[in-house]
Amino acid sequence: MKYRVVFEQDEDGMFIVTCPALPGCISQGQTRTEAQANIREAISAYLKSLRKHGEFHQA
């Protein structure tokens, strides 16, 4: 599955990235590339947790 993510750069230059479809799924990185890798990992962990608790059913 593909999820839309939103990148923002804070005042310190860190990239903050969120996944609006998954409430509370947020990550960051010093570079956009690092932030992207981190949010992929966060999304994977988020979905794994949903599956574990029986809250995620892929269509």
C-alpha positions as CSV (number, residue, x, y, z in Angstrom):
1,M,0.0,0.0,0.0
2,K,1.0,3.6,-0.5
3,Y,0.5,6.3,2.0
4,R,0.8,10.1,1.4
5,V,3.2,11.8,3.7
6,V,3.8,15.4,4.5
7,F,7.2,16.9,5.0
8,E,7.9,20.1,6.9
9,Q,11.2,21.7,7.9
10,D,11.4,23.2,11.4
11,E,13.3,26.2,12.5
12,D,16.3,24.1,13.3
13,G,16.4,22.6,9.8
14,M,15.1,19.2,10.9
15,F,12.6,17.5,8.6
16,I,9.4,16.5,10.3
17,V,7.2,14.0,8.4
18,T,3.7,12.8,9.1
19,C,1.3,10.4,7.6
20,P,-2.2,11.9,7.7
21,A,-4.0,8.6,7.1
22,L,-2.4,7.1,10.2
23,P,-3.1,9.4,13.2
24,G,0.0,10.0,15.4
25,C,2.4,8.4,12.8
26,I,5.2,10.9,12.8
27,S,8.9,10.9,12.3
28,Q,11.9,13.1,11.6
29,G,15.3,13.3,10.2
30,Q,18.2,15.6,9.6
31,T,17.8,15.3,5.9
32,R,14.7,14.7,3.7
33,T,16.2,11.3,2.8
34,E,16.7,10.3,6.4
35,A,13.2,11.5,7.3
36,Q,11.7,9.5,4.4
37,A,13.5,6.3,5.6
38,N,12.3,6.9,9.1
39,I,8.7,7.5,8.2
40,R,8.7,4.3,6.2
41,E,9.9,2.4,9.3
42,A,7.3,4.2,11.4
43,I,4.5,3.3,9.0
44,S,5.6,-0.3,9.0
45,A,5.6,-0.4,12.8
46,Y,2.2,1.3,13.0
47,L,0.6,-1.1,10.6
48,K,2.2,-4.1,12.4
49,S,0.7,-2.9,15.7
50,L,-2.7,-2.5,14.1
51,R,-2.5,-6.0,12.7
52,K,-1.4,-7.4,16.1
53,H,-4.4,-5.8,17.7
54,G,-6.8,-6.9,14.9
55,E,-7.5,-3.3,13.8
56,F,-6.1,-3.5,10.3
57,H,-7.6,-5.3,7.4
58,Q,-6.0,-4.8,4.0
59,A,-8.5,-4.8,1.1
